[in-house]
Every structure is written in C-alpha cells, then in structure tokens.
Amino acid sequence: MEVPIPNIKAKPVIDIMVKVTNISEVDKFNSQMEQLGYVVMGEYGIPKRRFFIKGGDNRTHHVHFYEEGN
C-alpha cells in the first residue's frame, strides 16, 4: 500500500548505491538478483556501472554498483 507524503518533492523509489573493488565480479550475481525480483540492466548508459531495477512499471528500487575510484 502506497501512502503519499504531503508536499514531498521526491520520487517513490529507493536508490541504493554500492561500492565494490571489482565491478566485473558483480556480473556473477545477476541470477541471484533476478531471483530477488530485480531486472538486470547492465551498465545502462554509464560505463563501469551495474544497474538493477525492481517493481516493473511501478518501480520501487534501483540498485547501482560502482567500482571504487570510478
């Protein structure tokens, strides 16, 4: 159940950013992310990022993985 917050100026999506030491290692966990309901988006326009979304047309979560120093 979505409960609106009056006068909030934000999207109803939780963004999570994860820093890793080796971005290519993230690809090994794509199937596990899919089992959790995420869609694997790859770099999705930003080199050296791995991006996952959850919630379909009513997205609820974005998870961004970046390599340390990037």
mmCIF file of the N, C-alpha and C atoms, coordinates in Angstrom:
data_MODEL
# 
_entry.id   MODEL 
# 
loop_
_atom_site.group_PDB 
_atom_site.id 
_atom_site.type_symbol 
_atom_site.label_atom_id 
_atom_site.label_alt_id 
_atom_site.label_comp_id 
_atom_site.label_asym_id 
_atom_site.label_entity_id 
_atom_site.label_seq_id 
_atom_site.pdbx_PDB_ins_code 
_atom_site.Cartn_x 
_atom_site.Cartn_y 
_atom_site.Cartn_z 
_atom_site.occupancy 
_atom_site.B_iso_or_equiv 
_atom_site.pdbx_formal_charge 
_atom_site.auth_seq_id 
_atom_site.auth_comp_id 
_atom_site.auth_asym_id 
_atom_site.auth_atom_id 
_atom_site.pdbx_PDB_model_num 
ATOM 1   N N  . MET A 1 1  ? 0.838  -1.175  0.000   1.00 0.00 ? 1  MET A N  1 
ATOM 2   C CA . MET A 1 1  ? 0.000  0.000   0.000   1.00 0.00 ? 1  MET A CA 1 
ATOM 3   C C  . MET A 1 1  ? 0.883  1.239   0.000   1.00 0.00 ? 1  MET A C  1 
ATOM 4   N N  . GLU A 1 2  ? 0.700  2.082   -0.986  1.00 0.00 ? 2  GLU A N  1 
ATOM 5   C CA . GLU A 1 2  ? 1.470  3.306   -1.103  1.00 0.00 ? 2  GLU A CA 1 
ATOM 6   C C  . GLU A 1 2  ? 0.771  4.419   -0.347  1.00 0.00 ? 2  GLU A C  1 
ATOM 7   N N  . VAL A 1 3  ? 1.499  5.052   0.549   1.00 0.00 ? 3  VAL A N  1 
ATOM 8   C CA . VAL A 1 3  ? 0.942  6.150   1.329   1.00 0.00 ? 3  VAL A CA 1 
ATOM 9   C C  . VAL A 1 3  ? 1.666  7.425   0.919   1.00 0.00 ? 3  VAL A C  1 
ATOM 10  N N  . PRO A 1 4  ? 0.958  8.381   0.311   1.00 0.00 ? 4  PRO A N  1 
ATOM 11  C CA . PRO A 1 4  ? 1.623  9.615   -0.108  1.00 0.00 ? 4  PRO A CA 1 
ATOM 12  C C  . PRO A 1 4  ? 2.016  10.478  1.086   1.00 0.00 ? 4  PRO A C  1 
ATOM 13  N N  . ILE A 1 5  ? 3.107  11.189  0.915   1.00 0.00 ? 5  ILE A N  1 
ATOM 14  C CA . ILE A 1 5  ? 3.562  12.139  1.920   1.00 0.00 ? 5  ILE A CA 1 
ATOM 15  C C  . ILE A 1 5  ? 3.266  13.528  1.373   1.00 0.00 ? 5  ILE A C  1 
ATOM 16  N N  . PRO A 1 6  ? 2.420  14.291  2.049   1.00 0.00 ? 6  PRO A N  1 
ATOM 17  C CA . PRO A 1 6  ? 2.040  15.618  1.535   1.00 0.00 ? 6  PRO A CA 1 
ATOM 18  C C  . PRO A 1 6  ? 3.260  16.512  1.301   1.00 0.00 ? 6  PRO A C  1 
ATOM 19  N N  . ASN A 1 7  ? 3.260  17.183  0.149   1.00 0.00 ? 7  ASN A N  1 
ATOM 20  C CA . ASN A 1 7  ? 4.273  18.185  -0.218  1.00 0.00 ? 7  ASN A CA 1 
ATOM 21  C C  . ASN A 1 7  ? 5.692  17.662  -0.366  1.00 0.00 ? 7  ASN A C  1 
ATOM 22  N N  . ILE A 1 8  ? 5.876  16.358  -0.480  1.00 0.00 ? 8  ILE A N  1 
ATOM 23  C CA . ILE A 1 8  ? 7.229  15.822  -0.661  1.00 0.00 ? 8  ILE A CA 1 
ATOM 24  C C  . ILE A 1 8  ? 7.638  16.007  -2.118  1.00 0.00 ? 8  ILE A C  1 
ATOM 25  N N  . LYS A 1 9  ? 8.877  16.365  -2.321  1.00 0.00 ? 9  LYS A N  1 
ATOM 26  C CA . LYS A 1 9  ? 9.411  16.586  -3.661  1.00 0.00 ? 9  LYS A CA 1 
ATOM 27  C C  . LYS A 1 9  ? 10.415 15.488  -3.994  1.00 0.00 ? 9  LYS A C  1 
ATOM 28  N N  . ALA A 1 10 ? 9.962  14.238  -3.977  1.00 0.00 ? 10 ALA A N  1 
ATOM 29  C CA . ALA A 1 10 ? 10.849 13.111  -4.244  1.00 0.00 ? 10 ALA A CA 1 
ATOM 30  C C  . ALA A 1 10 ? 10.083 12.022  -4.973  1.00 0.00 ? 10 ALA A C  1 
ATOM 31  N N  . LYS A 1 11 ? 10.825 11.200  -5.687  1.00 0.00 ? 11 LYS A N  1 
ATOM 32  C CA . LYS A 1 11 ? 10.213 10.063  -6.362  1.00 0.00 ? 11 LYS A CA 1 
ATOM 33  C C  . LYS A 1 11 ? 10.021 8.925   -5.362  1.00 0.00 ? 11 LYS A C  1 
ATOM 34  N N  . PRO A 1 12 ? 9.027  8.096   -5.580  1.00 0.00 ? 12 PRO A N  1 
ATOM 35  C CA . PRO A 1 12 ? 8.781  6.992   -4.632  1.00 0.00 ? 12 PRO A CA 1 
ATOM 36  C C  . PRO A 1 12 ? 9.617  5.748   -4.947  1.00 0.00 ? 12 PRO A C  1 
ATOM 37  N N  . VAL A 1 13 ? 10.922 5.956   -5.146  1.00 0.00 ? 13 VAL A N  1 
ATOM 38  C CA . VAL A 1 13 ? 11.835 4.864   -5.473  1.00 0.00 ? 13 VAL A CA 1 
ATOM 39  C C  . VAL A 1 13 ? 13.015 4.923   -4.516  1.00 0.00 ? 13 VAL A C  1 
ATOM 40  N N  . ILE A 1 14 ? 13.396 3.777   -3.981  1.00 0.00 ? 14 ILE A N  1 
ATOM 41  C CA . ILE A 1 14 ? 14.567 3.702   -3.119  1.00 0.00 ? 14 ILE A CA 1 
ATOM 42  C C  . ILE A 1 14 ? 15.789 3.469   -3.997  1.00 0.00 ? 14 ILE A C  1 
ATOM 43  N N  . ASP A 1 15 ? 16.758 4.383   -3.937  1.00 0.00 ? 15 ASP A N  1 
ATOM 44  C CA . ASP A 1 15 ? 18.018 4.248   -4.669  1.00 0.00 ? 15 ASP A CA 1 
ATOM 45  C C  . ASP A 1 15 ? 19.086 3.759   -3.709  1.00 0.00 ? 15 ASP A C  1 
ATOM 46  N N  . ILE A 1 16 ? 19.768 2.694   -4.104  1.00 0.00 ? 16 ILE A N  1 
ATOM 47  C CA . ILE A 1 16 ? 20.835 2.113   -3.292  1.00 0.00 ? 16 ILE A CA 1 
ATOM 48  C C  . ILE A 1 16 ? 22.113 2.142   -4.116  1.00 0.00 ? 16 ILE A C  1 
ATOM 49  N N  . MET A 1 17 ? 23.190 2.677   -3.543  1.00 0.00 ? 17 MET A N  1 
ATOM 50  C CA . MET A 1 17 ? 24.468 2.699   -4.235  1.00 0.00 ? 17 MET A CA 1 
ATOM 51  C C  . MET A 1 17 ? 25.456 1.837   -3.455  1.00 0.00 ? 17 MET A C  1 
ATOM 52  N N  . VAL A 1 18 ? 26.124 0.934   -4.182  1.00 0.00 ? 18 VAL A N  1 
ATOM 53  C CA . VAL A 1 18 ? 27.079 0.010   -3.565  1.00 0.00 ? 18 VAL A CA 1 
ATOM 54  C C  . VAL A 1 18 ? 28.437 0.228   -4.216  1.00 0.00 ? 18 VAL A C  1 
ATOM 55  N N  . LYS A 1 19 ? 29.478 0.358   -3.402  1.00 0.00 ? 19 LYS A N  1 
ATOM 56  C CA . LYS A 1 19 ? 30.846 0.497   -3.894  1.00 0.00 ? 19 LYS A CA 1 
ATOM 57  C C  . LYS A 1 19 ? 31.527 -0.864  -3.790  1.00 0.00 ? 19 LYS A C  1 
ATOM 58  N N  . VAL A 1 20 ? 32.143 -1.313  -4.877  1.00 0.00 ? 20 VAL A N  1 
ATOM 59  C CA . VAL A 1 20 ? 32.833 -2.601  -4.914  1.00 0.00 ? 20 VAL A CA 1 
ATOM 60  C C  . VAL A 1 20 ? 34.275 -2.398  -5.381  1.00 0.00 ? 20 VAL A C  1 
ATOM 61  N N  . THR A 1 21 ? 35.126 -3.383  -5.129  1.00 0.00 ? 21 THR A N  1 
ATOM 62  C CA . THR A 1 21 ? 36.527 -3.272  -5.562  1.00 0.00 ? 21 THR A CA 1 
ATOM 63  C C  . THR A 1 21 ? 36.738 -3.742  -6.996  1.00 0.00 ? 21 THR A C  1 
ATOM 64  N N  . ASN A 1 22 ? 35.824 -4.591  -7.519  1.00 0.00 ? 22 ASN A N  1 
ATOM 65  C CA . ASN A 1 22 ? 35.961 -5.101  -8.889  1.00 0.00 ? 22 ASN A CA 1 
ATOM 66  C C  . ASN A 1 22 ? 34.566 -5.214  -9.507  1.00 0.00 ? 22 ASN A C  1 
ATOM 67  N N  . ILE A 1 23 ? 34.233 -4.294  -10.394 1.00 0.00 ? 23 ILE A N  1 
ATOM 68  C CA . ILE A 1 23 ? 32.879 -4.233  -10.955 1.00 0.00 ? 23 ILE A CA 1 
ATOM 69  C C  . ILE A 1 23 ? 32.504 -5.500  -11.724 1.00 0.00 ? 23 ILE A C  1 
ATOM 70  N N  . SER A 1 24 ? 33.463 -6.170  -12.338 1.00 0.00 ? 24 SER A N  1 
ATOM 71  C CA . SER A 1 24 ? 33.140 -7.372  -13.114 1.00 0.00 ? 24 SER A CA 1 
ATOM 72  C C  . SER A 1 24 ? 32.653 -8.517  -12.230 1.00 0.00 ? 24 SER A C  1 
ATOM 73  N N  . GLU A 1 25 ? 33.007 -8.499  -10.960 1.00 0.00 ? 25 GLU A N  1 
ATOM 74  C CA . GLU A 1 25 ? 32.537 -9.530  -10.038 1.00 0.00 ? 25 GLU A CA 1 
ATOM 75  C C  . GLU A 1 25 ? 31.020 -9.453  -9.825  1.00 0.00 ? 25 GLU A C  1 
ATOM 76  N N  . VAL A 1 26 ? 30.460 -8.278  -9.972  1.00 0.00 ? 26 VAL A N  1 
ATOM 77  C CA . VAL A 1 26 ? 29.012 -8.097  -9.771  1.00 0.00 ? 26 VAL A CA 1 
ATOM 78  C C  . VAL A 1 26 ? 28.217 -8.954  -10.749 1.00 0.00 ? 26 VAL A C  1 
ATOM 79  N N  . ASP A 1 27 ? 28.724 -9.097  -11.965 1.00 0.00 ? 27 ASP A N  1 
ATOM 80  C CA . ASP A 1 27 ? 28.019 -9.870  -13.002 1.00 0.00 ? 27 ASP A CA 1 
ATOM 81  C C  . ASP A 1 27 ? 27.781 -11.316 -12.589 1.00 0.00 ? 27 ASP A C  1 
ATOM 82  N N  . LYS A 1 28 ? 28.601 -11.846 -11.717 1.00 0.00 ? 28 LYS A N  1 
ATOM 83  C CA . LYS A 1 28 ? 28.445 -13.229 -11.263 1.00 0.00 ? 28 LYS A CA 1 
ATOM 84  C C  . LYS A 1 28 ? 27.177 -13.432 -10.430 1.00 0.00 ? 28 LYS A C  1 
ATOM 85  N N  . PHE A 1 29 ? 26.574 -12.327 -9.976  1.00 0.00 ? 29 PHE A N  1 
ATOM 86  C CA . PHE A 1 29 ? 25.409 -12.411 -9.104  1.00 0.00 ? 29 PHE A CA 1 
ATOM 87  C C  . PHE A 1 29 ? 24.107 -12.004 -9.791  1.00 0.00 ? 29 PHE A C  1 
ATOM 88  N N  . ASN A 1 30 ? 24.129 -11.891 -11.117 1.00 0.00 ? 30 ASN A N  1 
ATOM 89  C CA . ASN A 1 30 ? 22.919 -11.490 -11.845 1.00 0.00 ? 30 ASN A CA 1 
ATOM 90  C C  . ASN A 1 30 ? 21.742 -12.418 -11.584 1.00 0.00 ? 30 ASN A C  1 
ATOM 91  N N  . SER A 1 31 ? 21.970 -13.710 -11.588 1.00 0.00 ? 31 SER A N  1 
ATOM 92  C CA . SER A 1 31 ? 20.851 -14.644 -11.387 1.00 0.00 ? 31 SER A CA 1 
ATOM 93  C C  . SER A 1 31 ? 20.275 -14.539 -9.978  1.00 0.00 ? 31 SER A C  1 
ATOM 94  N N  . GLN A 1 32 ? 21.128 -14.298 -9.000  1.00 0.00 ? 32 GLN A N  1 
ATOM 95  C CA . GLN A 1 32 ? 20.624 -14.120 -7.638  1.00 0.00 ? 32 GLN A CA 1 
ATOM 96  C C  . GLN A 1 32 ? 19.792 -12.842 -7.517  1.00 0.00 ? 32 GLN A C  1 
ATOM 97  N N  . MET A 1 33 ? 20.219 -11.784 -8.203  1.00 0.00 ? 33 MET A N  1 
ATOM 98  C CA . MET A 1 33 ? 19.438 -10.540 -8.186  1.00 0.00 ? 33 MET A CA 1 
ATOM 99  C C  . MET A 1 33 ? 18.085 -10.763 -8.864  1.00 0.00 ? 33 MET A C  1 
ATOM 100 N N  . GLU A 1 34 ? 18.079 -11.523 -9.956  1.00 0.00 ? 34 GLU A N  1 
ATOM 101 C CA . GLU A 1 34 ? 16.812 -11.838 -10.629 1.00 0.00 ? 34 GLU A CA 1 
ATOM 102 C C  . GLU A 1 34 ? 15.892 -12.632 -9.710  1.00 0.00 ? 34 GLU A C  1 
ATOM 103 N N  . GLN A 1 35 ? 16.435 -13.554 -8.946  1.00 0.00 ? 35 GLN A N  1 
ATOM 104 C CA . GLN A 1 35 ? 15.623 -14.336 -8.007  1.00 0.00 ? 35 GLN A CA 1 
ATOM 105 C C  . GLN A 1 35 ? 14.996 -13.453 -6.933  1.00 0.00 ? 35 GLN A C  1 
ATOM 106 N N  . LEU A 1 36 ? 15.625 -12.309 -6.656  1.00 0.00 ? 36 LEU A N  1 
ATOM 107 C CA . LEU A 1 36 ? 15.086 -11.360 -5.687  1.00 0.00 ? 36 LEU A CA 1 
ATOM 108 C C  . LEU A 1 36 ? 14.086 -10.380 -6.325  1.00 0.00 ? 36 LEU A C  1 
ATOM 109 N N  . GLY A 1 37 ? 13.846 -10.560 -7.641  1.00 0.00 ? 37 GLY A N  1 
ATOM 110 C CA . GLY A 1 37 ? 12.862 -9.725  -8.322  1.00 0.00 ? 37 GLY A CA 1 
ATOM 111 C C  . GLY A 1 37 ? 13.430 -8.541  -9.077  1.00 0.00 ? 37 GLY A C  1 
ATOM 112 N N  . TYR A 1 38 ? 14.755 -8.460  -9.197  1.00 0.00 ? 38 TYR A N  1 
ATOM 113 C CA . TYR A 1 38 ? 15.382 -7.351  -9.910  1.00 0.00 ? 38 TYR A CA 1 
ATOM 114 C C  . TYR A 1 38 ? 15.563 -7.687  -11.384 1.00 0.00 ? 38 TYR A C  1 
ATOM 115 N N  . VAL A 1 39 ? 15.537 -6.653  -12.214 1.00 0.00 ? 39 VAL A N  1 
ATOM 116 C CA . VAL A 1 39 ? 15.846 -6.778  -13.630 1.00 0.00 ? 39 VAL A CA 1 
ATOM 117 C C  . VAL A 1 39 ? 17.277 -6.295  -13.813 1.00 0.00 ? 39 VAL A C  1 
ATOM 118 N N  . VAL A 1 40 ? 18.094 -7.099  -14.490 1.00 0.00 ? 40 VAL A N  1 
ATOM 119 C CA . VAL A 1 40 ? 19.497 -6.773  -14.734 1.00 0.00 ? 40 VAL A CA 1 
ATOM 120 C C  . VAL A 1 40 ? 19.564 -5.816  -15.920 1.00 0.00 ? 40 VAL A C  1 
ATOM 121 N N  . MET A 1 41 ? 20.126 -4.620  -15.697 1.00 0.00 ? 41 MET A N  1 
ATOM 122 C CA . MET A 1 41 ? 20.189 -3.602  -16.733 1.00 0.00 ? 41 MET A CA 1 
ATOM 123 C C  . MET A 1 41 ? 21.602 -3.371  -17.260 1.00 0.00 ? 41 MET A C  1 
ATOM 124 N N  . GLY A 1 42 ? 22.605 -4.028  -16.681 1.00 0.00 ? 42 GLY A N  1 
ATOM 125 C CA . GLY A 1 42 ? 23.990 -3.837  -17.117 1.00 0.00 ? 42 GLY A CA 1 
ATOM 126 C C  . GLY A 1 42 ? 24.487 -2.441  -16.791 1.00 0.00 ? 42 GLY A C  1 
ATOM 127 N N  . GLU A 1 43 ? 25.297 -1.868  -17.681 1.00 0.00 ? 43 GLU A N  1 
ATOM 128 C CA . GLU A 1 43 ? 25.819 -0.517  -17.458 1.00 0.00 ? 43 GLU A CA 1 
ATOM 129 C C  . GLU A 1 43 ? 24.718 0.541   -17.619 1.00 0.00 ? 43 GLU A C  1 
ATOM 130 N N  . TYR A 1 44 ? 23.793 0.298   -18.485 1.00 0.00 ? 44 TYR A N  1 
ATOM 131 C CA . TYR A 1 44 ? 22.643 1.174   -18.761 1.00 0.00 ? 44 TYR A CA 1 
ATOM 132 C C  . TYR A 1 44 ? 23.062 2.630   -18.954 1.00 0.00 ? 44 TYR A C  1 
ATOM 133 N N  . GLY A 1 45 ? 24.024 2.815   -19.871 1.00 0.00 ? 45 GLY A N  1 
ATOM 134 C CA . GLY A 1 45 ? 24.431 4.157   -20.270 1.00 0.00 ? 45 GLY A CA 1 
ATOM 135 C C  . GLY A 1 45 ? 25.527 4.797   -19.452 1.00 0.00 ? 45 GLY A C  1 
ATOM 136 N N  . ILE A 1 46 ? 25.946 4.168   -18.368 1.00 0.00 ? 46 ILE A N  1 
ATOM 137 C CA . ILE A 1 46 ? 27.033 4.711   -17.552 1.00 0.00 ? 46 ILE A CA 1 
ATOM 138 C C  . ILE A 1 46 ? 28.128 3.654   -17.467 1.00 0.00 ? 46 ILE A C  1 
ATOM 139 N N  . PRO A 1 47 ? 29.261 3.890   -18.155 1.00 0.00 ? 47 PRO A N  1 
ATOM 140 C CA . PRO A 1 47 ? 30.342 2.908   -18.137 1.00 0.00 ? 47 PRO A CA 1 
ATOM 141 C C  . PRO A 1 47 ? 30.796 2.573   -16.723 1.00 0.00 ? 47 PRO A C  1 
ATOM 142 N N  . LYS A 1 48 ? 31.115 1.314   -16.533 1.00 0.00 ? 48 LYS A N  1 
ATOM 143 C CA . LYS A 1 48 ? 31.623 0.763   -15.270 1.00 0.00 ? 48 LYS A CA 1 
ATOM 144 C C  . LYS A 1 48 ? 30.607 0.796   -14.141 1.00 0.00 ? 48 LYS A C  1 
ATOM 145 N N  . ARG A 1 49 ? 29.331 0.867   -14.496 1.00 0.00 ? 49 ARG A N  1 
ATOM 146 C CA . ARG A 1 49 ? 28.266 0.750   -13.500 1.00 0.00 ? 49 ARG A CA 1 
ATOM 147 C C  . ARG A 1 49 ? 27.521 -0.544  -13.782 1.00 0.00 ? 49 ARG A C  1 
ATOM 148 N N  . ARG A 1 50 ? 26.890 -1.113  -12.758 1.00 0.00 ? 50 ARG A N  1 
ATOM 149 C CA . ARG A 1 50 ? 25.922 -2.194  -12.927 1.00 0.00 ? 50 ARG A CA 1 
ATOM 150 C C  . ARG A 1 50 ? 24.644 -1.705  -12.270 1.00 0.00 ? 50 ARG A C  1 
ATOM 151 N N  . PHE A 1 51 ? 23.536 -1.829  -13.006 1.00 0.00 ? 51 PHE A N  1 
ATOM 152 C CA . PHE A 1 51 ? 22.278 -1.236  -12.587 1.00 0.00 ? 51 PHE A CA 1 
ATOM 153 C C  . PHE A 1 51 ? 21.195 -2.304  -12.571 1.00 0.00 ? 51 PHE A C  1 
ATOM 154 N N  . PHE A 1 52 ? 20.396 -2.309  -11.510 1.00 0.00 ? 52 PHE A N  1 
ATOM 155 C CA . PHE A 1 52 ? 19.299 -3.261  -11.335 1.00 0.00 ? 52 PHE A CA 1 
ATOM 156 C C  . PHE A 1 52 ? 18.057 -2.474  -10.925 1.00 0.00 ? 52 PHE A C  1 
ATOM 157 N N  . ILE A 1 53 ? 16.900 -2.887  -11.452 1.00 0.00 ? 53 ILE A N  1 
ATOM 158 C CA . ILE A 1 53 ? 15.647 -2.234  -11.073 1.00 0.00 ? 53 ILE A CA 1 
ATOM 159 C C  . ILE A 1 53 ? 14.656 -3.282  -10.589 1.00 0.00 ? 53 ILE A C  1 
ATOM 160 N N  . LYS A 1 54 ? 13.728 -2.848  -9.752  1.00 0.00 ? 54 LYS A N  1 
ATOM 161 C CA . LYS A 1 54 ? 12.717 -3.745  -9.205  1.00 0.00 ? 54 LYS A CA 1 
ATOM 162 C C  . LYS A 1 54 ? 11.372 -3.022  -9.205  1.00 0.00 ? 54 LYS A C  1 
ATOM 163 N N  . GLY A 1 55 ? 10.316 -3.739  -9.550  1.00 0.00 ? 55 GLY A N  1 
ATOM 164 C CA . GLY A 1 55 ? 8.977  -3.178  -9.452  1.00 0.00 ? 55 GLY A CA 1 
ATOM 165 C C  . GLY A 1 55 ? 8.277  -2.950  -10.772 1.00 0.00 ? 55 GLY A C  1 
ATOM 166 N N  . GLY A 1 56 ? 8.915  -3.279  -11.887 1.00 0.00 ? 56 GLY A N  1 
ATOM 167 C CA . GLY A 1 56 ? 8.262  -3.125  -13.187 1.00 0.00 ? 56 GLY A CA 1 
ATOM 168 C C  . GLY A 1 56 ? 7.898  -1.685  -13.489 1.00 0.00 ? 56 GLY A C  1 
ATOM 169 N N  . ASP A 1 57 ? 6.671  -1.458  -13.988 1.00 0.00 ? 57 ASP A N  1 
ATOM 170 C CA . ASP A 1 57 ? 6.227  -0.105  -14.331 1.00 0.00 ? 57 ASP A CA 1 
ATOM 171 C C  . ASP A 1 57 ? 6.069  0.778   -13.097 1.00 0.00 ? 57 ASP A C  1 
ATOM 172 N N  . ASN A 1 58 ? 5.890  0.171   -11.947 1.00 0.00 ? 58 ASN A N  1 
ATOM 173 C CA . ASN A 1 58 ? 5.790  0.909   -10.690 1.00 0.00 ? 58 ASN A CA 1 
ATOM 174 C C  . ASN A 1 58 ? 7.048  0.646   -9.861  1.00 0.00 ? 58 ASN A C  1 
ATOM 175 N N  . ARG A 1 59 ? 8.186  1.041   -10.430 1.00 0.00 ? 59 ARG A N  1 
ATOM 176 C CA . ARG A 1 59 ? 9.471  0.726   -9.812  1.00 0.00 ? 59 ARG A CA 1 
ATOM 177 C C  . ARG A 1 59 ? 9.528  1.152   -8.350  1.00 0.00 ? 59 ARG A C  1 
ATOM 178 N N  . THR A 1 60 ? 10.143 0.287   -7.559  1.00 0.00 ? 60 THR A N  1 
ATOM 179 C CA . THR A 1 60 ? 10.279 0.553   -6.124  1.00 0.00 ? 60 THR A CA 1 
ATOM 180 C C  . THR A 1 60 ? 11.734 0.707   -5.708  1.00 0.00 ? 60 THR A C  1 
ATOM 181 N N  . HIS A 1 61 ? 12.653 0.064   -6.452  1.00 0.00 ? 61 HIS A N  1 
ATOM 182 C CA . HIS A 1 61 ? 14.058 0.070   -6.063  1.00 0.00 ? 61 HIS A CA 1 
ATOM 183 C C  . HIS A 1 61 ? 14.970 0.193   -7.285  1.00 0.00 ? 61 HIS A C  1 
ATOM 184 N N  . HIS A 1 62 ? 16.050 0.936   -7.116  1.00 0.00 ? 62 HIS A N  1 
ATOM 185 C CA . HIS A 1 62 ? 17.172 0.982   -8.056  1.00 0.00 ? 62 HIS A CA 1 
ATOM 186 C C  . HIS A 1 62 ? 18.410 0.613   -7.253  1.00 0.00 ? 62 HIS A C  1 
ATOM 187 N N  . VAL A 1 63 ? 19.220 -0.292  -7.776  1.00 0.00 ? 63 VAL A N  1 
ATOM 188 C CA . VAL A 1 63 ? 20.496 -0.609  -7.132  1.00 0.00 ? 63 VAL A CA 1 
ATOM 189 C C  . VAL A 1 63 ? 21.599 -0.322  -8.140  1.00 0.00 ? 63 VAL A C  1 
ATOM 190 N N  . HIS A 1 64 ? 22.531 0.533   -7.746  1.00 0.00 ? 64 HIS A N  1 
ATOM 191 C CA . HIS A 1 64 ? 23.655 0.934   -8.586  1.00 0.00 ? 64 HIS A CA 1 
ATOM 192 C C  . HIS A 1 64 ? 24.935 0.406   -7.942  1.00 0.00 ? 64 HIS A C  1 
ATOM 193 N N  . PHE A 1 65 ? 25.731 -0.322  -8.702  1.00 0.00 ? 65 PHE A N  1 
ATOM 194 C CA . PHE A 1 65 ? 27.035 -0.769  -8.239  1.00 0.00 ? 65 PHE A CA 1 
ATOM 195 C C  . PHE A 1 65 ? 28.095 0.005   -9.021  1.00 0.00 ? 65 PHE A C  1 
ATOM 196 N N  . TYR A 1 66 ? 29.055 0.564   -8.303  1.00 0.00 ? 66 TYR A N  1 
ATOM 197 C CA . TYR A 1 66 ? 30.178 1.266   -8.917  1.00 0.00 ? 66 TYR A CA 1 
ATOM 198 C C  . TYR A 1 66 ? 31.468 0.721   -8.348  1.00 0.00 ? 66 TYR A C  1 
ATOM 199 N N  . GLU A 1 67 ? 32.502 0.730   -9.201  1.00 0.00 ? 67 GLU A N  1 
ATOM 200 C CA . GLU A 1 67 ? 33.814 0.305   -8.740  1.00 0.00 ? 67 GLU A CA 1 
ATOM 201 C C  . GLU A 1 67 ? 34.474 1.442   -7.967  1.00 0.00 ? 67 GLU A C  1 
ATOM 202 N N  . GLU A 1 68 ? 35.135 1.102   -6.880  1.00 0.00 ? 68 GLU A N  1 
ATOM 203 C CA . GLU A 1 68 ? 35.834 2.092   -6.075  1.00 0.00 ? 68 GLU A CA 1 
ATOM 204 C C  . GLU A 1 68 ? 36.784 2.921   -6.956  1.00 0.00 ? 68 GLU A C  1 
ATOM 205 N N  . GLY A 1 69 ? 36.742 4.229   -6.804  1.00 0.00 ? 69 GLY A N  1 
ATOM 206 C CA . GLY A 1 69 ? 37.584 5.118   -7.596  1.00 0.00 ? 69 GLY A CA 1 
ATOM 207 C C  . GLY A 1 69 ? 36.967 5.550   -8.907  1.00 0.00 ? 69 GLY A C  1 
ATOM 208 N N  . ASN A 1 70 ? 35.809 5.039   -9.258  1.00 0.00 ? 70 ASN A N  1 
ATOM 209 C CA . ASN A 1 70 ? 35.163 5.393   -10.515 1.00 0.00 ? 70 ASN A CA 1 
ATOM 210 C C  . ASN A 1 70 ? 34.187 6.521   -10.289 1.00 0.00 ? 70 ASN A C  1 
# 
